[in-house]
Amino acid sequence: MTRLQLSGRIESDHIASVQSATSDCCDRKILDLSEVTLVDLVAVRFLMSCEDEGVELVQCPPYVREWILRERADGECSGKTDN
């Protein structure tokens, strides 16, 4: 298991570092977001992709979780056609 605790701001220029830290061959990966204070759109989309790949997000701040849910919903809506 790999558990990475993130803190402070997560911005687009931090994504590569987080990817590198979680790129081992471990079956279970966890990102602990309990000390995260601010994220940008790129970080939210990165966290969404992490979840899609099976990474567990624990202690996710409510506003981040809500933003992830909205991004997922927007993605689903934009993928639909009115045929």
C-alpha positions in Angstrom: 0.0 0.0 0.0 1.1 3.5 -0.8 -0.4 6.3 1.2 0.6 9.9 0.3 -0.6 12.8 2.5 -1.0 16.0 0.7 -1.2 19.4 2.4 -1.7 23.0 1.5 -2.3 24.0 -2.1 -2.5 21.5 -5.0 -2.0 23.3 -8.2 -1.2 22.2 -11.8 2.6 22.5 -11.3 2.4 20.0 -8.4 0.7 17.2 -10.3 3.9 15.7 -11.8 5.3 15.3 -8.3 2.2 13.5 -7.0 2.2 11.2 -10.0 5.8 10.4 -9.5 5.3 9.6 -5.8 2.4 7.3 -6.6 3.8 5.5 -9.6 5.1 2.4 -7.8 3.7 -1.0 -8.5 1.6 -1.1 -5.3 -1.9 -2.5 -5.6 -3.5 -0.1 -3.3 -2.9 3.7 -3.5 -4.3 6.3 -1.1 -4.2 10.0 -1.3 -4.9 11.6 2.1 -6.3 15.1 1.5 -7.0 16.0 5.1 -4.6 18.9 5.1 -5.4 20.2 1.6 -6.5 23.8 1.7 -6.8 24.8 -2.0 -7.0 23.2 -5.4 -7.2 24.4 -8.9 -9.2 23.0 -11.8 -6.3 20.9 -13.1 -5.8 19.4 -9.7 -9.5 18.5 -9.5 -9.4 16.8 -12.8 -6.2 15.0 -11.8 -7.9 13.8 -8.6 -10.9 12.6 -10.7 -8.5 10.6 -12.9 -6.8 9.1 -9.9 -10.2 7.9 -8.6 -11.0 6.5 -12.1 -7.7 4.5 -11.9 -8.6 3.1 -8.5 -6.7 5.5 -6.2 -8.6 6.1 -3.0 -9.1 9.7 -1.9 -9.5 9.8 1.9 -10.5 12.8 4.1 -11.3 14.8 1.0 -12.5 18.3 1.8 -16.2 18.7 1.1 -15.7 21.5 -1.4 -13.2 19.4 -3.4 -15.6 16.4 -3.4 -18.4 18.7 -4.6 -16.2 20.1 -7.3 -15.2 16.6 -8.4 -18.9 15.6 -8.6 -19.7 18.7 -10.6 -16.8 18.0 -13.1 -18.0 14.4 -13.5 -21.6 15.6 -14.1 -20.4 18.3 -16.6 -18.3 15.7 -18.4 -21.3 13.4 -18.7 -23.6 16.2 -19.9 -21.1 17.4 -22.5 -20.7 13.8 -23.8 -24.4 13.5 -24.6 -26.0 14.4 -27.9 -29.6 15.5 -28.6 -30.3 13.1 -31.5 
